[in-house]
Amino acid sequence: MHKLTDIKQVYFLGIGGIGMSALARYFASQGIAVSGYDRTSTELTLQLESEGIAVHYHDDPDQLPSNLNIDDSLIVYTPAVPANHQELNVLIDRGFSIHKRSEVLGIICNSQRTIAVAGTHGKTSVSTMTAHILKSSALGCAAFLGGISKNYQTNLLLDNTGSPWVVAEADEFDRSFLQLKPELAVITSMDADHLDIYGSHEKVIESFQLFAAQVKAGGALVLRKGLSVGADLPNIRIFTYSITEDADFCVENVMLKAGFYQFDLKTPDFRIKKMVLNYPGLLNVENAVAASALAILAGVSPEEIRKALATYSGVKRRFDVQLNNGIFVLIDDYAHHPAELRATIQSVRDIYKGRKLTGIFQPHLYSRTKDFATGFAKSLDLLDEIVLLDIYPARELPIEGVSSELIFKQIKNRKKIICTKEELPVISGLFKPGIILMMGAGDIDTLVEPVKKQLLKYGDS
């Protein structure tokens, strides 16, 4: 690949992806011409356009920039782009080298002091918290995030202080995180996921072991207690974290006050007393412990951590409260794995004790539905009422015999319905007061506003 200093133009195939768009913003910030293709127009692609980045939505080689050339242009693609994509194949035929997003991210990050956040779930929240703590401290940082930070309204944080630190979300999909060579890293979870890529849970764990081995000598790895990787890595320090048991970084005196948690953080060297996370959910306390551990290892002071956590506003689509009017609470969440559903539902139960909880879930990927139908059903059974949507296919073609019915028929709760996206707004108009939790990694977020409008009509004649 060209040296980054030689690049004058970057073209993205799949520019609207959360990781791709952060890279697009980064190159644009460097004064480089940036453009790209994506299949559909979204709020994020419209924001990129408003920032001066040209985006088109039809697979049409005639719309490729006319001045792309092999000598100074970089082509970046996401594996979600199909092999028969016309623009992709024209670029290959013209002799362009095509680079994965993860490869480009690695080249940018590996020349700096990188903090990498990995895990089958929790990584977006932990990376965003970590970035906010460092950004709020004297250390500063840049960051490539897997979600839109509500503090900064972006997935890219730029540094103008000369900080050597960069925070990066380390994605296990397609083994992308093996492109990163961090100084500090955390692994939040290693559940079976992406089995269409890995084939087995054992292969998932093996890949995380390889990621742990990427941590630079003299660096540190922070593991959620109970995860078994890194034991044979003698040149790095290994720490554990937990909110349920004793660990190197753990919590004490946890109290729920007005929907938010106060706790003491115990570290290997000191305690930070009466920390407040003004963001709901016990799962986010766990995320805060992981983020605080990374910040401490990077050199952030205890008081800076305390102040930063108190001002953390969260990530869009992560326990994102969209409505709370005394009748309904509407929460939008990215949960798309049985373990994530279970954690999110339990957090809602803890905060809104005794209130009726209705969950709307959109399964993501045919392969994931096939692999985890039983687990999804068990997690959804923790709800009082269940609304199940059709599968969001994303990059996949249908698999024979795989539909949302696989989950639906295993749900024991009789208060369940299955419906299309088009039917959901009408159905939501029949909901009774309580908590409405919308979950999924597809396009369920586009239904939040229609559902919200129906909830606001409650009681109207």
GUNU-972078 format. One record per residue (C-alpha): residue number from 1; residue in three letters; x, y, z. Coordinates in steps of 0.25 Angstrom, whole numbers, plus 5000, padded with zeros to 4 digits. Each point is the difference from the previous one (the first is absolute). Layout:
<marmis>
> NUM,ala,X,Y,Z $
...
</marmis>
This chain:
<marmis>
> 1,met,5000,5000,5000 $
> 2,his,5005,5014,4998 $
> 3,lys,5005,5008,5011 $
> 4,leu,4989,5008,5006 $
> 5,thr,5008,5013,4997 $
> 6,asp,4999,4997,4985 $
> 7,ile,4985,4999,5000 $
> 8,lys,4992,5011,4993 $
> 9,gln,4987,4993,4998 $
> 10,val,4992,4989,5008 $
> 11,tyr,4988,4992,4994 $
> 12,phe,4992,4992,5010 $
> 13,leu,4991,4988,4996 $
> 14,gly,4990,4999,5011 $
> 15,ile,5003,5014,5005 $
> 16,gly,4987,5001,5009 $
> 17,gly,5005,4989,5010 $
> 18,ile,5003,5005,5014 $
> 19,gly,5015,4996,4999 $
> 20,met,5002,5004,4985 $
> 21,ser,4993,5014,5003 $
> 22,ala,5010,5003,5011 $
> 23,leu,5012,4997,4990 $
> 24,ala,4993,5009,4990 $
> 25,arg,4999,5011,5010 $
> 26,tyr,5015,4998,5004 $
> 27,phe,5005,5001,4986 $
> 28,ala,4991,5012,4997 $
> 29,ser,5006,5007,5012 $
> 30,gln,5014,4998,4994 $
> 31,gly,4996,5008,4988 $
> 32,ile,4999,4988,4991 $
> 33,ala,4988,4999,4990 $
> 34,val,4990,4989,5005 $
> 35,ser,4988,4994,4993 $
> 36,gly,4993,4987,5000 $
> 37,tyr,4989,4991,4997 $
> 38,asp,4989,4994,5009 $
> 39,arg,4988,4991,4998 $
> 40,thr,4990,5010,5007 $
> 41,ser,4999,5014,5005 $
> 42,thr,5000,5001,5015 $
> 43,glu,5001,5011,5010 $
> 44,leu,5015,4997,5001 $
> 45,thr,5003,5001,4985 $
> 46,leu,4992,5013,4999 $
> 47,gln,5009,5005,5011 $
> 48,leu,5012,4996,4992 $
> 49,glu,4994,5007,4988 $
> 50,ser,4998,5013,5009 $
> 51,glu,5015,4999,5004 $
> 52,gly,5004,5001,4985 $
> 53,ile,5002,4985,4997 $
> 54,ala,4993,4996,4987 $
> 55,val,4991,4987,5001 $
> 56,his,4992,4993,4990 $
> 57,tyr,4990,4988,5002 $
> 58,his,5000,4992,4987 $
> 59,asp,5011,4990,4996 $
> 60,asp,5004,5007,4987 $
> 61,pro,5014,5000,4995 $
> 62,asp,4997,5013,4993 $
> 63,gln,4999,5007,5013 $
> 64,leu,5014,4997,5004 $
> 65,pro,5009,5013,5002 $
> 66,ser,5006,5003,4986 $
> 67,asn,5013,5003,5006 $
> 68,leu,5003,4987,5008 $
> 69,asn,5013,4995,4997 $
> 70,ile,5009,4989,5005 $
> 71,asp,5012,5009,5004 $
> 72,asp,4993,5008,5011 $
> 73,ser,4986,4995,5002 $
> 74,leu,4996,4990,5011 $
> 75,ile,4988,4991,4999 $
> 76,val,4994,4995,5013 $
> 77,tyr,4989,4989,5000 $
> 78,thr,4992,4993,5010 $
> 79,pro,4998,4985,5000 $
> 80,ala,4985,5003,5000 $
> 81,val,5001,5004,4985 $
> 82,pro,4997,4988,4991 $
> 83,ala,5010,4993,4991 $
> 84,asn,4992,5004,4988 $
> 85,his,4999,5015,5003 $
> 86,gln,5002,5007,4987 $
> 87,glu,5009,5011,5005 $
> 88,leu,5008,4991,5008 $
> 89,asn,5003,4991,4988 $
> 90,val,5003,5012,4991 $
> 91,leu,5010,5006,5009 $
> 92,ile,5007,4986,5001 $
> 93,asp,5000,4999,4985 $
> 94,arg,5007,5014,4999 $
> 95,gly,5011,4995,5009 $
> 96,phe,4996,5007,5013 $
> 97,ser,5004,4993,5013 $
> 98,ile,4988,4998,5009 $
> 99,his,5002,5001,5015 $
> 100,lys,4991,4996,5011 $
> 101,arg,4996,5010,5011 $
> 102,ser,5007,4993,5011 $
> 103,glu,5013,5000,4992 $
> 104,val,4999,5015,4998 $
> 105,leu,4996,5002,5015 $
> 106,gly,5012,4992,5004 $
> 107,ile,5010,5008,4992 $
> 108,ile,4995,5013,5006 $
> 109,cys,4999,4995,5015 $
> 110,asn,5013,4992,5000 $
> 111,ser,5009,5012,4999 $
> 112,gln,4994,5005,5013 $
> 113,arg,4998,4996,5014 $
> 114,thr,4987,4992,4998 $
> 115,ile,4989,4996,5010 $
> 116,ala,4992,4989,4993 $
> 117,val,4986,4995,5006 $
> 118,ala,4996,4986,4995 $
> 119,gly,4988,4991,5004 $
> 120,thr,4988,4994,4994 $
> 121,his,4992,5010,5007 $
> 122,gly,5003,5013,5008 $
> 123,lys,5011,5005,4992 $
> 124,thr,4993,5012,4994 $
> 125,ser,4996,5005,5014 $
> 126,val,5013,4997,5006 $
> 127,ser,5008,5006,4989 $
> 128,thr,4991,5013,5000 $
> 129,met,5001,5001,5015 $
> 130,thr,5016,4998,4999 $
> 131,ala,5001,5011,4990 $
> 132,his,4991,5009,5008 $
> 133,ile,5009,4998,5012 $
> 134,leu,5013,5003,4993 $
> 135,lys,4994,5011,4991 $
> 136,ser,4995,5007,5014 $
> 137,ser,5014,4998,5006 $
> 138,ala,5013,5007,4998 $
> 139,leu,5005,4988,4992 $
> 140,gly,4990,5002,4988 $
> 141,cys,4998,4990,4989 $
> 142,ala,4994,4997,4986 $
> 143,ala,4990,4989,4998 $
> 144,phe,4994,4991,4990 $
> 145,leu,4986,4996,5006 $
> 146,gly,4990,4989,4996 $
> 147,gly,4988,5009,5004 $
> 148,ile,4996,5015,5000 $
> 149,ser,5005,5006,5013 $
> 150,lys,4989,5009,5006 $
> 151,asn,5010,5009,5007 $
> 152,tyr,5007,5003,4986 $
> 153,gln,4989,4996,4990 $
> 154,thr,5010,4993,4992 $
> 155,asn,5007,4986,4999 $
> 156,leu,5014,5007,4997 $
> 157,leu,5007,5008,5011 $
> 158,leu,5012,5009,4995 $
> 159,asp,5011,5004,5009 $
> 160,asn,5006,5014,4999 $
> 161,thr,5008,4999,5013 $
> 162,gly,5012,4992,4995 $
> 163,ser,4995,4987,5007 $
> 164,pro,5007,4987,4996 $
> 165,trp,4988,4992,5004 $
> 166,val,4989,4995,4991 $
> 167,val,4988,4991,5004 $
> 168,ala,4995,4990,4990 $
> 169,glu,4988,4991,5001 $
> 170,ala,5006,4986,4996 $
> 171,asp,4990,4992,4992 $
> 172,glu,5001,4985,5000 $
> 173,phe,4991,4999,4987 $
> 174,asp,5009,4994,4989 $
> 175,arg,5011,5000,5010 $
> 176,ser,5002,5015,4998 $
> 177,phe,5006,5003,5013 $
> 178,leu,5012,4992,4997 $
> 179,gln,5005,5012,4992 $
> 180,leu,5002,5008,5013 $
> 181,lys,5012,5000,5008 $
> 182,pro,4996,5007,5013 $
> 183,glu,5008,5004,5012 $
> 184,leu,4987,4998,5009 $
> 185,ala,4989,4991,4997 $
> 186,val,4987,4995,5007 $
> 187,ile,4992,4988,4996 $
> 188,thr,4985,5001,5006 $
> 189,ser,4994,4987,4995 $
> 190,met,5003,4988,4991 $
> 191,asp,4986,4994,4997 $
> 192,ala,4997,4992,4988 $
> 193,asp,4997,5009,4989 $
> 194,his,5003,5002,4985 $
> 195,leu,5000,4985,4999 $
> 196,asp,4998,5002,4985 $
> 197,ile,5014,5005,5000 $
> 198,tyr,5007,4992,5011 $
> 199,gly,4992,4987,4999 $
> 200,ser,5001,4997,5015 $
> 201,his,5001,5007,5014 $
> 202,glu,5014,4994,5001 $
> 203,lys,5004,5007,4988 $
> 204,val,4995,5013,5006 $
> 205,ile,5008,4998,5012 $
> 206,glu,5012,4997,4992 $
> 207,ser,4999,5013,4993 $
> 208,phe,4999,5008,5013 $
> 209,gln,5012,4993,5005 $
> 210,leu,5007,5004,4987 $
> 211,phe,4995,5014,5003 $
> 212,ala,5006,5000,5014 $
> 213,ala,5013,4996,4994 $
> 214,gln,5000,5013,4992 $
> 215,val,5002,5008,5012 $
> 216,lys,5014,5006,5000 $
> 217,ala,5010,4996,5009 $
> 218,gly,5000,5008,5013 $
> 219,gly,4985,5003,4998 $
> 220,ala,4988,4995,5007 $
> 221,leu,4987,4992,4998 $
> 222,val,4988,5001,5008 $
> 223,leu,4990,4989,5000 $
> 224,arg,4986,4998,5006 $
> 225,lys,5002,4990,5011 $
> 226,gly,4998,4986,4995 $
> 227,leu,5005,5002,4986 $
> 228,ser,5012,4990,4998 $
> 229,val,5009,5006,4990 $
> 230,gly,5014,5007,5001 $
> 231,ala,5005,4990,5011 $
> 232,asp,5013,4996,4991 $
> 233,leu,5003,5015,4997 $
> 234,pro,5012,5003,5009 $
> 235,asn,5004,5014,4994 $
> 236,ile,4987,5007,5004 $
> 237,arg,4993,5003,5013 $
> 238,ile,4986,4993,5002 $
> 239,phe,4989,5006,5008 $
> 240,thr,4986,4996,5003 $
> 241,tyr,4987,5008,5002 $
> 242,ser,4986,4996,5006 $
> 243,ile,4988,5006,5006 $
> 244,thr,4995,4987,5007 $
> 245,glu,5013,4995,5006 $
> 246,asp,5014,5004,5005 $
> 247,ala,5009,5004,4989 $
> 248,asp,5012,5009,4997 $
> 249,phe,4990,5011,4996 $
> 250,cys,4986,4998,5007 $
> 251,val,4989,5007,5006 $
> 252,glu,4995,5002,5015 $
> 253,asn,4988,5006,5006 $
> 254,val,4992,5001,4988 $
> 255,met,4987,5008,5002 $
> 256,leu,4989,5003,4990 $
> 257,lys,4996,5015,5002 $
> 258,ala,4989,5006,4991 $
> 259,gly,5002,4990,4989 $
> 260,phe,5016,5002,5000 $
> 261,tyr,5011,4992,5007 $
> 262,gln,5010,5005,5011 $
> 263,phe,5011,4991,5003 $
> 264,asp,5014,4999,5005 $
> 265,leu,5011,4996,4991 $
> 266,lys,5011,4991,5006 $
> 267,thr,5013,4999,4992 $
> 268,pro,5013,4993,5002 $
> 269,asp,5006,5013,5007 $
> 270,phe,4988,5008,5005 $
> 271,arg,4985,5003,5001 $
> 272,ile,4992,5010,4993 $
> 273,lys,4988,5002,5009 $
> 274,lys,4986,5004,4997 $
> 275,met,5001,5000,4985 $
> 276,val,4987,5004,4993 $
> 277,leu,4996,4995,4986 $
> 278,asn,4989,5009,4995 $
> 279,tyr,4996,4989,4989 $
> 280,pro,4991,4989,5003 $
> 281,gly,5002,4985,5001 $
> 282,leu,5008,4991,5009 $
> 283,leu,5007,4995,4987 $
> 284,asn,5005,5014,4998 $
> 285,val,5007,5000,5014 $
> 286,glu,5007,4987,4996 $
> 287,asn,5004,5008,4987 $
> 288,ala,5005,5012,5008 $
> 289,val,5009,4991,5009 $
> 290,ala,5007,4995,4987 $
> 291,ala,5001,5014,4994 $
> 292,ser,5005,5005,5014 $
> 293,ala,5011,4989,5000 $
> 294,leu,5005,5003,4986 $
> 295,ala,5000,5015,5004 $
> 296,ile,5008,4998,5013 $
> 297,leu,5010,4991,4992 $
> 298,ala,5002,5011,4990 $
> 299,gly,5002,5010,5011 $
> 300,val,4987,5008,5003 $
> 301,ser,4999,5004,5014 $
> 302,pro,4989,4995,5009 $
> 303,glu,4993,5014,5001 $
> 304,glu,5000,5001,4985 $
> 305,ile,4993,4987,4999 $
> 306,arg,4990,5004,5010 $
> 307,lys,4996,5013,4993 $
> 308,ala,5000,4993,4986 $
> 309,leu,4991,4989,5004 $
> 310,ala,4990,5010,5006 $
> 311,thr,4999,5007,4987 $
> 312,tyr,4999,4988,4991 $
> 313,ser,4987,5000,4991 $
> 314,gly,5001,4987,4994 $
> 315,val,4999,4995,4985 $
> 316,lys,4989,5000,4991 $
> 317,arg,4992,4987,4999 $
> 318,arg,5007,4995,5013 $
> 319,phe,4989,5001,5011 $
> 320,asp,4995,5012,4993 $
> 321,val,4988,5006,5007 $
> 322,gln,4991,5006,4989 $
> 323,leu,4988,5004,5009 $
> 324,asn,4997,5000,5014 $
> 325,asn,4987,5008,5003 $
> 326,gly,4994,4993,5012 $
> 327,ile,4992,4991,4992 $
> 328,phe,5010,4993,4991 $
> 329,val,5015,4998,5000 $
> 330,leu,5005,4997,4986 $
> 331,ile,5014,4995,4999 $
> 332,asp,5008,4997,4988 $
> 333,asp,5012,4990,5001 $
> 334,tyr,5009,4993,4990 $
> 335,ala,5000,4986,5007 $
> 336,his,5000,4989,4990 $
> 337,his,5006,4988,5007 $
> 338,pro,4993,4992,5011 $
> 339,ala,5009,5004,5011 $
> 340,glu,4999,5015,4996 $
> 341,leu,4984,4999,5000 $
> 342,arg,5001,4993,5014 $
> 343,ala,5009,5011,5006 $
> 344,thr,4992,5011,4994 $
> 345,ile,4987,4994,5005 $
> 346,gln,5005,4998,5014 $
> 347,ser,5006,5014,5000 $
> 348,val,4986,5006,4997 $
> 349,arg,4994,4991,5010 $
> 350,asp,5009,5005,5011 $
> 351,ile,4997,5015,4997 $
> 352,tyr,4985,4999,4997 $
> 353,lys,4996,4990,5011 $
> 354,gly,4986,4995,4999 $
> 355,arg,4997,5006,4987 $
> 356,lys,4994,4993,4988 $
> 357,leu,5011,4997,4990 $
> 358,thr,4997,4998,4985 $
> 359,gly,5012,4996,4991 $
> 360,ile,5000,5002,4985 $
> 361,phe,5012,4992,4993 $
> 362,gln,5005,5000,4986 $
> 363,pro,5009,4988,4998 $
> 364,his,5013,5003,4992 $
> 365,leu,5005,4990,4990 $
> 366,tyr,4994,4987,4995 $
> 367,ser,5013,4993,5005 $
> 368,arg,4999,5006,5014 $
> 369,thr,4985,4997,5001 $
> 370,lys,5003,4985,4996 $
> 371,asp,5012,4999,5010 $
> 372,phe,4993,5007,5012 $
> 373,ala,4985,4998,4999 $
> 374,thr,4999,4993,5013 $
> 375,gly,5008,5010,5007 $
> 376,phe,4992,5011,4994 $
> 377,ala,4987,4994,5005 $
> 378,lys,5005,4998,5014 $
> 379,ser,5005,5014,5001 $
> 380,leu,4987,5006,4994 $
> 381,asp,4992,4991,5010 $
> 382,leu,5005,5010,5011 $
> 383,leu,4991,5010,4994 $
> 384,asp,4985,5002,5004 $
> 385,glu,4996,5001,4985 $
> 386,ile,5007,4998,4988 $
> 387,val,4999,5005,4986 $
> 388,leu,5009,4993,4990 $
> 389,leu,5004,5006,4986 $
> 390,asp,5005,4994,4988 $
> 391,ile,5015,4997,4998 $
> 392,tyr,5009,5012,4995 $
> 393,pro,5009,4992,4990 $
> 394,ala,5011,5011,4999 $
> 395,arg,5011,4993,4992 $
> 396,glu,4993,4987,4999 $
> 397,leu,4991,4992,4990 $
> 398,pro,4989,4992,5006 $
> 399,ile,5002,4987,5006 $
> 400,glu,4990,4989,4997 $
> 401,gly,4991,4998,5012 $
> 402,val,5005,5011,5008 $
> 403,ser,4991,5012,5004 $
> 404,ser,4995,5007,5013 $
> 405,glu,4991,4988,5002 $
> 406,leu,5012,4992,5005 $
> 407,ile,5000,5009,5012 $
> 408,phe,4986,5002,5001 $
> 409,lys,4996,4986,5001 $
> 410,gln,5010,4998,5012 $
> 411,ile,4995,5012,5008 $
> 412,lys,4992,4994,5012 $
> 413,asn,4993,5013,5003 $
> 414,arg,4986,5000,4994 $
> 415,lys,5000,5015,4999 $
> 416,lys,5007,5001,4987 $
> 417,ile,4998,5004,4986 $
> 418,ile,5008,5000,4987 $
> 419,cys,4998,5011,4990 $
> 420,thr,5007,5008,4989 $
> 421,lys,5006,5014,5001 $
> 422,glu,4988,5006,4993 $
> 423,glu,4991,4994,5010 $
> 424,leu,5007,5005,5012 $
> 425,pro,4996,5014,5002 $
> 426,val,4985,4996,5000 $
> 427,ile,5003,4989,5010 $
> 428,ser,5008,5010,5009 $
> 429,gly,4987,5008,5000 $
> 430,leu,4994,4989,5008 $
> 431,phe,5011,4999,5011 $
> 432,lys,4996,5003,5014 $
> 433,pro,5008,5009,5010 $
> 434,gly,5014,4995,5003 $
> 435,ile,5014,4998,4995 $
> 436,ile,5002,4998,4985 $
> 437,leu,5013,4994,4996 $
> 438,met,5004,4999,4986 $
> 439,met,5012,4991,4997 $
> 440,gly,5008,4996,4987 $
> 441,ala,5012,5004,4992 $
> 442,gly,4993,5001,4986 $
> 443,asp,4991,5012,4997 $
> 444,ile,4990,4999,5011 $
> 445,asp,5005,5014,5004 $
> 446,thr,4993,5006,4988 $
> 447,leu,4987,4995,5008 $
> 448,val,5003,5007,5013 $
> 449,glu,4993,5013,4995 $
> 450,pro,4987,4994,4995 $
> 451,val,4999,4992,5012 $
> 452,lys,5003,5012,5009 $
> 453,lys,4989,5008,4992 $
> 454,gln,4990,4989,5003 $
> 455,leu,5003,4999,5015 $
> 456,leu,4999,5015,5001 $
> 457,lys,4985,4999,4995 $
> 458,tyr,4997,4991,5012 $
> 459,gly,4987,5004,5006 $
> 460,asp,4995,5009,4989 $
> 461,ser,4986,4997,4995 $
</marmis>
